């Protein structure tokens, strides 16, 4: 469960960073 959320965050964080 932890690794799933971690991988999700790692995949979504570049998207949020590119927005700002």
C-alpha positions in Angstrom: 0.0 0.0 0.0 2.8 2.4 0.9 4.7 1.6 -2.3 1.6 2.2 -4.4 1.0 5.6 -2.9 4.7 6.4 -3.3 4.8 5.4 -6.9 1.6 7.4 -7.5 3.2 10.5 -5.9 6.4 10.1 -7.9 4.4 9.9 -11.1 2.2 12.8 -10.3 4.7 15.2 -8.7 6.4 16.1 -12.1 2.9 17.1 -13.4 2.3 19.4 -10.4 5.8 20.8 -10.7 5.3 21.5 -14.4 2.0 23.4 -13.6 3.9 25.8 -11.4 
